[in-house]
Amino acid sequence: MGVSSARKRIVLLVGVIVVAGGLAAWWILTAGRAANEGFDITDEGYYLLSYRWWDSTPLALTGVQYIYGPLFEWFGYDIVRLRLFRLLTVVVVHLLFGYSFMRWLRGRRPRMPATKLWELAGMAVILAAGGMCYGWLPQSPGYNDVVLLGALTLVSCVLWMATAVDRGQPVPFWLPVIAGLVIGLMVLAKWTSVVVIGLIVVAAVVVLAGQSWRAVARGILFAVGGLAVVALVVQLFVVRLNVAVPGIVTVNKFIAGTSYSPTELLQFYWSSGIKLLGKTLRAHGLLLLATALTVIARWRWLRIASAVLVLAALVLSVRRVVVDGGALGGSANTASYPVTLLAAVLVAVVAAAGALIAGKVGVTDCSRLSQENTRTWVILGLLVLLPLVQAFGTNTPLYTIGFNAFAAWAAVMIAVLTGIWATPIVARATLGLVLVGSLVATASIAYTGLFRYPYRSPDHSQLTAAATLPALKGLYLSPVTEQNYSRLAADLRPYTEPAGRPMLAFDKMAGLVLMLGGRPVGEAWIAPKERERTAAGIEHVCRDGRPWDPSRPPLIILNRPISDLEITALQACGLDFHADYGQLAPARETIGLQVWVPKAELSVRKPG
């Protein structure tokens, strides 16, 4: 490589670091700024309520409360601190993944400059792509975070293993141990994570087999050891597994008859995925076609024509992104921005396929991609599949959760871009521009998802009132919301002090229970579409007697009339709703909610 060429590449790496680093800083600073803004009483309220009572409410869909619950307690039940902790974990894991990937890729790209700028550039790109974690979900961490960050950590371990194998070095024992530890946490957080774990384990076996089958056996042994350590620590210091596991199994049995079956889920994933692919091809098909042409173009006139076509396609694609809101975050846009992100990775896939085909037929020299070994293709295939597979188990389209792992696709785009360096400059420039464009879109999605369209919360400009309730300390809400919550808490104070009063809030109002200092009865999650599950949970906790002080039966809060299903469930706890409960006040006086209090207390206490 000539001196001039080396300098150009160093300048290019510096440029990548500046641009990608600036985009990463944009979403990171936005997430930090928004950490004290808004509060969602539905999903986020459910997470936090389960964390608040993590050691006394074993009836739960997953075991994520045993991971974040102790941390939430350690943070003094401070929501802002927990949100900032989530931000820290997102940044650290993406940096770890970025460094692991670039360290491994250096061995596959020997002509790249021998400077740490190489690793820093890739890390900046992957960190910028990590902004998708803030595209639309609540700011507080949940089981999706454990699975996503755990999957990226596991892939990082695989990449370190592959690097050692490529260099002819023994694989350090601590890599499979860490992998085992992470697997244990992922399974505890969400048992359906076994799907992505299985995929990553297969990739690890292929990588270790490149050294020897003895290395495979050794890796499995150490990973099992790490998994055993997690089980032992949880058993001794967090929660007894004979308490946690039955609680999780029980809830999953509750929903087994009403939720999707595995076959139905797969069909749903397939149909929604095909629909997304069709939308992407209609919106950006010309760009994909132009990309393929730039890679295989051999004659000068064809290369000029392909450059003109690419320019037109890029203009049309950018216009389509703007018109369709393809760079806007928030739950209302989860059907729009996936089109933008899928188009970006498809450009990389088309470029890679075109380069391989061109190399096979002798159109151009694409030696780096054509010389990749089986381990490399397994790893790249893993990264292509990872975003979708890590989301398996959701009852929404895979891409709504899966595209939060866009960093894996950013890594694939880096690998392809650096692997087609012998193709025409138009092809490389196209992929480079698409990669940068996807990072800009990611930063925009994160920014708008946090400030303009935050999850079930007013936008940033309306969150001006400091929360006065202790459970929401440090948060800013809209003035109306703050006034309503404070008034409801004041009306219920005679019945909620001391804290820990059992409460039932129908539907999707776990956050109200949290802010009123209450504790759930049965599951923390109560949803209108899963009333049978809620009723089963109430009956289950009363099977061996009432799980509360006889003088403090649960308060009942509804945003709808109570149904016969809930009344019957309460009877299993020895409570006759019509005979035992009275309404605190007309709903118009209790922020539109029906608040029911035991008549024995209602007759002697009046709201202040």
Residue, then its C-alpha position, 0 to 999 in steps of 0.5 A: m500500500g502506498v504512502s498516499s493511499a495509507r494517508k487517505r485511508i487514515v483521513l477517511l477513518v478520522g472522518v468516520i470517527v467524527v461523523a459516527g461519533g457525533l451521531a452517537a453523542w446525539w442520541i446518548l445526550t438525548a437519552g441522558r437529558a430525557a431520563n427524568e422526563g415522562f412516566d408511562i403507567t402501563d408497560e413501564g409501570y408494570y416493569l417498575l412495580s415488579y422491580r419494587w416488589w421483586d422479592s415478594t411477588p413471584l407470580a411473573l411472566t419472566g424472571v427479569q425482576y430478579i435482575y433489575g429488582p435488586l438494582f432498583e432497590w439499591f438505587g433507592y427506588d429512583i426511576v431516573r437512576l435506573r434509566l441512566f443505568r440502562l443507558l450506561t449498559v447500552v453504551v458499554v455493551h455496544l462499545l464492547f461489541g464494536y471493539s470485539f467485531m473490529r478486532w476480529l475483522r482486522g484479521r480478515r482485512p489485512r490491507m487496512p491501516a495498522t492503526k487503532l483508528w480502525e477499531l475506533a471507527g468501527m466502534a463509533v459506527i456500531l455505537a451510533a447504531g445502538g441508538m435504536c434501543y431508544g426508538w420507541l420502548p419505555q426508558s426503564p429497562g425490561y426483559n428485552d434489554v437483557v436479551l438484546l444486550g446479552a445476545l450482543t455480549l454472547v456474539s462478542c465472546v464468539l468474535w473473541m473466540a474466532t479471533a483466537v482461532d484465526r491467530g492459532q492461539p488457544v481460546p481463553f477459558w474465561l470466554p466460555v465462562i462469561a458466555g455461560l454467565v450471560i446465558g443464565l441471565m438471559v434465560l432468567a429474564k426471558w425463557t424464549s431467549v433460548v432461540v437466539i442463544g441456540l443460534i449463537v451456540v451453534a456459531a460458537v461450536v463452528v468457530l471452536a471446531g476450527q481449532s479442534w473438537r477438544a476445544v469444543a468440549r472444553g468450551i461447553l464445559f466452561a460455559v456450563g460452569g458459568l451457567a451453574v454459577v449464575a444458578l448458584v448465586v441466584q439461589l443463595f443471594v437473590v431468590r430460591l429457584n424453587v420459588a421463582v421458577p414455579g411462579i414463572v411457570t404458573v403464569n406461562k400456563f395461565i396464558a398458554g390457552t389464550s396466547y399464540s401457539p408457536t406455529e401461529l407465532l411463526q406464521f405471524y412473523w412470516s406474514s408480517g415480515i413478508k409485508l415489510l419486505g414488500k414495502t421495502l422493495r416498493a419504496h427502495g427497489l430502485l436503489l437495490l437495483a442500482t447497487a447491484l449494477t454498480v458492483i457488476a458494471r465492467w465497462r466505463w459507459l456502464r459504470i457512468a450509467s450506474a452512477v447516474l442511476v445510483l444518484a437518482a435512486l438515492v434522491l428518491s429513497v431519501r425523499r421516500v424516507v422523509v415523506d413516509g416518516g422513515a426516520l421518526g421514532g415512537s410507537a406510532n412509527t414502528a411500521s415506517y422506520p423499519v423500512t428504512l433500516l431494512a433497505a440499508v442492510l439489503v443494500a449491503v446484502v445486494a452489494a456482497a452478493g453482486a461482488l461474489i458473483a462478479g468475482k466468480v465470473g471474472v468481471t472484477d477482483c473481489s478477493r476479500l469476500s471470495q476468500e472468506n472461510t466458513r467461520t467468517w460466513v457463519i459469523l456474518g450469517l449470525l449477525v444478519l439473523l440476530p436482530l430478528v431472532q433475538a426478538f422471538g417470543t414477542n406477540t408483535p411483528l419481529y421487527t418491532i423489537g428486533f430492529n433495536a439490534f440494528a448494531a448487528w446489521a451495522a457490523v455486517m455493513i462494515a464487513v461488506l464495505t471493507g470486503i468489496w474494496a476492489t469493486p468500482i468506487v461507485a459501489r463503495a461510495t453507494l454503500g458508504l453513503v447508505l451506511v452513513g444515512s442509516l446512522v443519521a436515521t438511527a440518531s433521528i429515530a432515537y431523538t424523536g422517540l425520546f423527545r417528540y414521541p416518547y412512549r405513552s407520554p406527552d412530548h418534551s415541551q409539555l413535561t414541565a411539572a416536577a413530580t411531587l409523589p415520592a415514587l416519582k421523585g426527580l421526574y417531570l410530567s405534564p402539569v395536568t398529569e402531575q395535578n391528577y396524580s397528586r390529587l388521587a394520592a391525596d384522596l387515597r392517603p387515608y387508605t394507603e398509609p403506611a405503604g404496601r397496601p395491596m391494590l388491584a388496578f384494572d387495566k394497564m395501570a400498574g404505574l398507579v399502584l407504584m406511585l400510590g405506594g401499593r403492592p400488586v395482588g397476583e401478577a403486577w401486569i393486568a391487561p384488558k385482553e388478558r382478563e382470564r390471566t389476571a383472574a387466574g393470578i388472583e385466585h392462585v395467590c388466595r389458594d392458601g389463604r389471603p396474602w394480606d393483613p385481614s385489616r387491609p384488604p386490597l383497594i380496587i381501581l378501575n378505568r371501566p366497570i368491574s366484570d363478573l370475571e374479576i368479581t368471581a376471582l375476588q370471591a376466591c379470596g373471600l371477598d364479596f365485591h358488592a357487599d364488601y366494597g363502596q366507591l370512594a367518590p364519583a369517578r369525575e372526582t377521582i380523575g375519571l377512575q372508579v376507586w373502590v374501598p372496603k366499606a368498613e374503612l369507608s364508613v370511618r375515613k373520609p378523603g382529606 
